[in-house]
């Protein structure tokens, strides 16, 4: 007997940029009990008629295939690609991380930020707001290191993803 292992999947969609399109996508996930770990959406064509949606979700390979099939049936959706299954892709997210501290913890926060190539976008006598872009794991690591140094707030964009090389979402 073969046991299916659950894992994370990055799914990219092209959808008509119309009222209610995102609600129908999210409803499909919630109605079937699937969790969305990350969701980004923005217009991607020159006229603003098409949006790209990037969803990070978890499940078994068969449940991810089922979600993909169900997404393809939605009216506003023109293309669905499971980037995780289709080949190499780039996935990044951005975070703003606020740290309030003084003395040695403040110095340590700056040192760690430099090591992670985070940029201080706001600085006061008692706080920093760092901007950091990278993989989800990189952001998670940075945030965990900042916790004992005075982390007070985090805002994350969610994953943006794209195929590596000349392949595009339209070519699948």
N, C-alpha and C positions, 0 to 999 in steps of 0.2 A: 504494500500500500504506500502510495506517495503522499506526503504531507506538503501542502502549499504554505509557503512562508509569506507573511505580510511584510510589506515594504512601502516606501514612499514613492510617489509617482508625480512627475511634472507633466501636466496636460495643458496644451495651448490650443485655443480656439479662435477662429475668426467669426465674428457675429455682426449682424446688421446693428448699427448704432441707433437703436430705437428705444422708446420708453417701454420698460417692462422686460427687456431682453435679459438683463442680469438677474432680475427677480426669478424668471423662469429657470435659469441655470441653477441658482442657489436652491430653489424649491426642489429641483430634481435631486440634488444631493441630500437635503434635509428629509425629504419624503421617503428616501430609501435608507436613511440612517447612516449615510456616509459623512465623514467629517472633512471639512476644508481647513487645512492648516495655514494656507496662505492664498490670497486672492488679489490679483491686480488687474486693472482694466483701463484702457485708454484708446482713443481714436488713433488709427495708424495710416489711413489713406489721406491724400491731399485735400479731399472734400469733407472729411469727417463723417463719412457714411458707414465705414467699417471700423470696428474696434477689435483689438486683440485682448483676449482674456487669458491669463496664466493662473492655473490652479495647482496647488500642491495638496495632494490627498494621500491617504494611506489605505492599504487593503491588500488582499491577495491578488495574484496576477489575474485570476478569473473575475474577481469583483471589479478590478480596474478596467478589464476588457468590457465588462457589462456596462460600466459607467460611460465609457467611450461610445459604445453602441447607442445607448440611450441619449447621450448628448447629440449625436449625429442626427437623431430624429426630431430634435427641437427645431421649430420653424425659423427662428432668427439665426441659427448656426449654419455657416457655410462650410467650415472645415474644422476637424478635430484631429489633433496629433498627440499621442502619448510620447513625448520627447524621451522619456526614460527608456522606453522600449525600442525606439526607432534609431538610436545611434547617438553619437556624441553631440552634446549641446553645452551651451554656456548658461549658467544661472547665477544671478547676483541679486542682492538686495541692499538697501541703504538703511541706516539707523541713525537717529539722533539720540545721544546718551547724555543725560545731565548728571553731573557729579558735584556734590556740595561737600567741601572739605577744606582743611587748612593744615599748615605744618607739613610733616613728613607724608601723610596720606595724599596731600595735594601734589607734592613733588613726585611721588610714586605713580599717581594717576597720569601725570604728564609724561613720565618715562614710558609707561605702558602704551599710552596713546601713540607716542613716536614709534615704538616697536611695531605697532599694528597699522601704522601709516594713517591714523585717524587725524582729522584736522579739527582744531578748536575753532568753532564758528561763533562762539560767544564766550567771553571771559569777564568775570567780575572778581572782586577781591576774595569772594568765598565760593565761587562756582565756575564750572566749565560746562559748555555744551559741545560735545564731540560729534563730528560727522564721520561715519565709517561706511565704506562700501566693500562688499565682498561676498563670499559664500555664506550661507546660513550658519555653517559650523564656525567660521571665523567670527561672525557677529556674536554668536552664542558664547564663544570663548572670551571675547572682549568684555561682554556684559558680566560674565561670572567673575572675571578678575576685578571689575570695578565695584562689585557689591560690597566688599569689606572696606572700600576706600571712600564710600559716601554716595553710592548710586542712589538717586531719588526718583528718576523718571526715564522711561525709554519709549521712543516712537519708532516703529519700523514700517517700511514701505510694502513688504511682501516681495515675493520672488518675481523678477523679470527674467525671461528666458528666451533663447533663440538657438537655432541649429548651428552647429559649427560648419565651416567650409561653405561651398556654394549652394548647398541644399537649402530650400526655403519651405515654409509651411504650406505654400501653394503646390509644391511638387510632390507631396505625399499622396 
